[in-house]
Every structure is written in structure tokens, then in C-alpha cells.
């Protein structure tokens, strides 16, 4: 099983940048507003991720799930780290 850093060492950041028009562009992390799925996936592609989990809902309402990790404990750990960060951000 792959050893992953603890949640305290692994923080999800909300980086932003200016686009060509000078507008603030959301680059990742969690947002308080809805962001189109295509934009989230595009930004994830630019982030140089080494591990990824994609969970979504298809237009017909079915659940879509895919990931780079082969071991269920690694997948669950990443989901729990994201859940913790989401709850911490929601509380602030």
C-alpha cells in the first residue's frame, strides 16, 4: 500500500491566477460557487497531479467513478483527506 502524508501535512490550497483579460481564475481546491465540470477537469490537468480520483454524475444521472490508485485503502484515504478539508472550509 502506498504511504500517503497525513492530512496535517497535506493541505488543499485554493490557488488563483490572472487570465489573459486580467480576471481572477480559479485553479483548484474548493469553491463556494458552482464551477463547470469541464473547467475543474481542465484545471486538474494543469495541476501536475500524481494521484487523482474523479467522482461525478453523468447526464443520465448515473454515478461515474475513476481513479489512478489501485488499492481501495489509498482511494478511501484521499477521499477522507478531501472530506476533512471540505468540512474545515465549510466551517470557516
MDAnalysis code that builds the backbone (N, CA, C; Angstrom):
import MDAnalysis as mda
import numpy as np

u = mda.Universe.empty(276, n_residues=92, atom_resindex=np.repeat(np.arange(92), 3), trajectory=True)
u.add_TopologyAttr("name", ["N", "CA", "C"] * 92)
u.add_TopologyAttr("resid", np.arange(1, 93))
u.add_TopologyAttr("resname", ["UNK", "UNK", "UNK", "UNK", "UNK", "UNK", "UNK", "UNK", "UNK", "UNK", "UNK", "UNK", "UNK", "UNK", "UNK", "UNK", "UNK", "UNK", "UNK", "UNK", "UNK", "UNK", "UNK", "UNK", "UNK", "UNK", "UNK", "UNK", "UNK", "UNK", "UNK", "UNK", "UNK", "UNK", "UNK", "UNK", "UNK", "UNK", "UNK", "UNK", "UNK", "UNK", "UNK", "UNK", "UNK", "UNK", "UNK", "UNK", "UNK", "UNK", "UNK", "UNK", "UNK", "UNK", "UNK", "UNK", "UNK", "UNK", "UNK", "UNK", "UNK", "UNK", "UNK", "UNK", "UNK", "UNK", "UNK", "UNK", "UNK", "UNK", "UNK", "UNK", "UNK", "UNK", "UNK", "UNK", "UNK", "UNK", "UNK", "UNK", "UNK", "UNK", "UNK", "UNK", "UNK", "UNK", "UNK", "UNK", "UNK", "UNK", "UNK", "UNK"])
u.atoms.positions = np.array([
    [0.841, -1.179, 0.000],
    [0.000, 0.000, 0.000],
    [0.886, 1.243, 0.000],
    [0.519, 2.240, -0.761],
    [1.260, 3.493, -0.827],
    [1.059, 4.286, 0.453],
    [2.148, 4.798, 1.023],
    [2.055, 5.655, 2.213],
    [1.743, 7.063, 1.757],
    [0.659, 7.601, 2.265],
    [0.265, 8.961, 1.930],
    [0.503, 9.862, 3.127],
    [0.817, 11.131, 2.909],
    [1.021, 12.050, 4.033],
    [-0.246, 12.205, 4.858],
    [-0.070, 12.573, 6.104],
    [-1.229, 12.825, 6.949],
    [-1.930, 14.087, 6.487],
    [-3.180, 14.245, 6.897],
    [-3.956, 15.417, 6.494],
    [-3.297, 16.709, 6.971],
    [-2.633, 16.660, 8.113],
    [-1.988, 17.868, 8.642],
    [-0.845, 18.325, 7.726],
    [-0.184, 17.377, 7.060],
    [0.926, 17.713, 6.187],
    [0.476, 18.000, 4.762],
    [-0.723, 17.570, 4.424],
    [-1.212, 17.673, 3.055],
    [-2.416, 18.596, 3.025],
    [-2.206, 19.827, 2.681],
    [-3.274, 20.820, 2.653],
    [-3.728, 21.077, 1.226],
    [-5.010, 21.153, 1.030],
    [-5.552, 21.531, -0.264],
    [-5.566, 23.050, -0.307],
    [-4.978, 23.611, -1.330],
    [-4.902, 25.053, -1.453],
    [-5.889, 25.526, -2.504],
    [-6.225, 26.793, -2.450],
    [-7.102, 27.399, -3.436],
    [-6.312, 28.419, -4.248],
    [-5.410, 27.955, -5.126],
    [-4.611, 28.903, -5.886],
    [-5.454, 29.632, -6.928],
    [-5.083, 30.862, -7.181],
    [-5.736, 31.656, -8.210],
    [-4.661, 32.294, -9.073],
    [-5.055, 32.706, -10.254],
    [-4.145, 33.394, -11.167],
    [-4.968, 34.367, -11.990],
    [-4.289, 35.243, -12.679],
    [-4.966, 36.158, -13.590],
    [-4.931, 35.566, -14.990],
    [-6.092, 35.580, -15.662],
    [-6.114, 35.111, -17.037],
    [-5.647, 36.237, -17.965],
    [-5.695, 36.008, -19.268],
    [-5.191, 36.988, -20.235],
    [-5.929, 38.324, -20.159],
    [-7.214, 38.287, -19.728],
    [-8.004, 39.512, -19.638],
    [-7.861, 40.186, -18.281],
    [-7.059, 39.614, -17.380],
    [-6.878, 40.195, -16.061],
    [-7.917, 39.765, -15.046],
    [-8.731, 38.768, -15.390],
    [-9.734, 38.247, -14.467],
    [-9.120, 37.182, -13.568],
    [-9.591, 37.099, -12.337],
    [-9.115, 36.062, -11.428],
    [-9.653, 34.724, -11.891],
    [-8.772, 33.750, -11.991],
    [-9.148, 32.418, -12.448],
    [-8.934, 31.417, -11.314],
    [-9.935, 30.615, -11.017],
    [-9.881, 29.576, -10.002],
    [-9.049, 28.421, -10.533],
    [-8.026, 27.986, -9.775],
    [-7.127, 26.938, -10.248],
    [-7.286, 25.604, -9.545],
    [-8.047, 25.532, -8.500],
    [-8.208, 24.246, -7.851],
    [-8.708, 24.384, -6.439],
    [-8.874, 23.255, -5.763],
    [-9.374, 23.271, -4.402],
    [-10.887, 23.301, -4.390],
    [-11.451, 23.955, -3.388],
    [-12.892, 24.017, -3.230],
    [-13.378, 25.426, -3.504],
    [-14.565, 25.532, -4.011],
    [-15.149, 26.824, -4.341],
    [-16.507, 26.943, -3.677],
    [-16.918, 28.147, -3.371],
    [-18.241, 28.377, -2.793],
    [-19.296, 28.633, -3.858],
    [-18.882, 28.617, -5.111],
    [-19.815, 28.771, -6.223],
    [-19.652, 27.578, -7.159],
    [-20.711, 27.270, -7.897],
    [-20.653, 26.150, -8.840],
    [-19.671, 26.476, -9.955],
    [-18.873, 25.492, -10.330],
    [-17.887, 25.629, -11.401],
    [-18.182, 24.524, -12.411],
    [-18.212, 24.839, -13.702],
    [-18.483, 23.798, -14.698],
    [-17.477, 22.645, -14.597],
    [-17.980, 21.425, -14.783],
    [-17.131, 20.235, -14.680],
    [-15.944, 20.305, -15.625],
    [-16.154, 20.805, -16.835],
    [-15.070, 20.892, -17.806],
    [-13.934, 21.775, -17.280],
    [-14.275, 22.851, -16.598],
    [-13.261, 23.763, -16.058],
    [-12.466, 23.095, -14.940],
    [-13.165, 22.378, -14.065],
    [-12.492, 21.677, -12.970],
    [-11.531, 20.633, -13.530],
    [-11.988, 19.858, -14.509],
    [-11.142, 18.821, -15.095],
    [-9.956, 19.437, -15.844],
    [-10.176, 20.544, -16.521],
    [-9.088, 21.223, -17.225],
    [-8.026, 21.700, -16.234],
    [-8.458, 22.339, -15.148],
    [-7.512, 22.840, -14.147],
    [-6.778, 21.689, -13.468],
    [-7.466, 20.588, -13.238],
    [-6.802, 19.421, -12.649],
    [-5.713, 18.906, -13.581],
    [-5.970, 18.941, -14.877],
    [-4.972, 18.514, -15.851],
    [-3.734, 19.384, -15.843],
    [-3.901, 20.649, -15.501],
    [-2.769, 21.576, -15.454],
    [-2.013, 21.521, -14.132],
    [-2.581, 20.884, -13.125],
    [-2.011, 20.912, -11.777],
    [-0.856, 19.940, -11.569],
    [-0.586, 19.064, -12.520],
    [0.516, 18.123, -12.371],
    [0.278, 17.106, -11.265],
    [-0.947, 16.652, -11.125],
    [-1.298, 15.731, -10.045],
    [-0.608, 14.385, -10.218],
    [-0.250, 13.771, -9.094],
    [0.356, 12.439, -9.126],
    [-0.649, 11.358, -8.755],
    [-1.719, 11.744, -8.090],
    [-2.803, 10.827, -7.736],
    [-4.104, 11.572, -7.987],
    [-5.106, 10.857, -8.506],
    [-6.365, 11.522, -8.825],
    [-7.537, 10.569, -8.642],
    [-8.651, 11.143, -8.205],
    [-9.923, 10.441, -8.117],
    [-10.956, 11.359, -8.747],
    [-11.756, 10.810, -9.640],
    [-12.816, 11.579, -10.288],
    [-14.138, 10.931, -9.914],
    [-15.013, 11.726, -9.330],
    [-16.357, 11.272, -8.982],
    [-17.319, 12.284, -9.568],
    [-18.301, 11.823, -10.285],
    [-19.245, 12.745, -10.890],
    [-20.554, 12.073, -11.214],
    [-21.447, 12.863, -11.764],
    [-22.758, 12.373, -12.165],
    [-22.900, 12.622, -13.661],
    [-23.199, 11.572, -14.418],
    [-23.386, 11.663, -15.866],
    [-24.729, 12.329, -16.164],
    [-24.908, 12.801, -17.385],
    [-26.175, 13.445, -17.746],
    [-27.404, 12.572, -17.490],
    [-27.241, 11.249, -17.567],
    [-28.385, 10.363, -17.312],
    [-28.589, 10.073, -15.827],
    [-27.755, 10.696, -14.961],
    [-27.909, 10.534, -13.522],
    [-27.105, 9.413, -12.907],
    [-26.357, 8.663, -13.714],
    [-25.558, 7.569, -13.166],
    [-24.256, 8.114, -12.578],
    [-23.759, 7.417, -11.579],
    [-22.517, 7.793, -10.922],
    [-21.338, 7.378, -11.786],
    [-20.375, 8.286, -11.922],
    [-19.128, 7.999, -12.629],
    [-18.012, 8.045, -11.611],
    [-17.146, 7.036, -11.631],
    [-16.016, 6.982, -10.712],
    [-14.816, 6.419, -11.448],
    [-13.659, 7.086, -11.295],
    [-12.404, 6.596, -11.854],
    [-11.277, 7.120, -10.984],
    [-10.174, 6.411, -10.961],
    [-9.046, 6.863, -10.162],
    [-7.742, 6.263, -10.629],
    [-6.662, 6.881, -10.194],
    [-5.333, 6.423, -10.563],
    [-4.792, 5.375, -9.599],
    [-5.385, 5.257, -8.448],
    [-4.885, 4.334, -7.423],
    [-5.535, 2.961, -7.561],
    [-4.745, 1.914, -7.353],
    [-5.248, 0.553, -7.492],
    [-5.778, -0.010, -6.176],
    [-5.324, 0.534, -5.066],
    [-5.677, -0.017, -3.759],
    [-6.820, 0.777, -3.124],
    [-7.862, 0.077, -2.711],
    [-9.026, 0.726, -2.095],
    [-8.648, 1.578, -0.879],
    [-7.744, 1.138, 0.003],
    [-7.389, 1.986, 1.147],
    [-6.790, 3.331, 0.731],
    [-6.006, 3.354, -0.352],
    [-5.431, 4.609, -0.841],
    [-6.521, 5.534, -1.366],
    [-7.478, 4.976, -2.082],
    [-8.595, 5.759, -2.609],
    [-9.405, 6.348, -1.460],
    [-9.722, 5.515, -0.482],
    [-10.504, 5.994, 0.662],
    [-9.747, 7.064, 1.446],
    [-8.440, 6.916, 1.578],
    [-7.651, 7.905, 2.308],
    [-7.704, 9.262, 1.600],
    [-7.545, 9.268, 0.289],
    [-7.636, 10.519, -0.460],
    [-9.019, 11.149, -0.308],
    [-10.059, 10.327, -0.367],
    [-11.422, 10.849, -0.190],
    [-11.604, 11.430, 1.209],
    [-11.053, 10.776, 2.214],
    [-11.170, 11.279, 3.586],
    [-10.402, 12.584, 3.774],
    [-9.230, 12.701, 3.152],
    [-8.486, 13.955, 3.216],
    [-9.298, 15.087, 2.591],
    [-9.907, 14.807, 1.440],
    [-10.734, 15.817, 0.779],
    [-11.958, 16.159, 1.621],
    [-12.555, 15.151, 2.238],
    [-13.733, 15.376, 3.092],
    [-13.372, 16.262, 4.274],
    [-12.241, 15.984, 4.883],
    [-11.807, 16.798, 6.030],
    [-11.591, 18.252, 5.614],
    [-10.912, 18.444, 4.484],
    [-10.655, 19.801, 4.016],
    [-11.964, 20.508, 3.671],
    [-12.894, 19.803, 3.074],
    [-14.199, 20.389, 2.744],
    [-14.932, 20.834, 4.017],
    [-14.921, 19.977, 5.036],
    [-15.584, 20.334, 6.291],
    [-14.900, 21.495, 6.982],
    [-13.578, 21.545, 6.948],
    [-12.845, 22.662, 7.546],
    [-13.137, 23.969, 6.824],
    [-13.211, 23.914, 5.485],
    [-13.511, 25.112, 4.709],
    [-14.951, 25.571, 4.928],
    [-15.870, 24.624, 5.091],
    [-17.274, 24.965, 5.307],
    [-17.456, 25.633, 6.660],
    [-16.627, 25.274, 7.632],
    [-16.744, 25.840, 8.988],
    [-16.165, 27.240, 9.058],
    [-15.306, 27.597, 8.117],
    [-14.659, 28.926, 8.177],
    [-15.398, 29.949, 7.348],
])
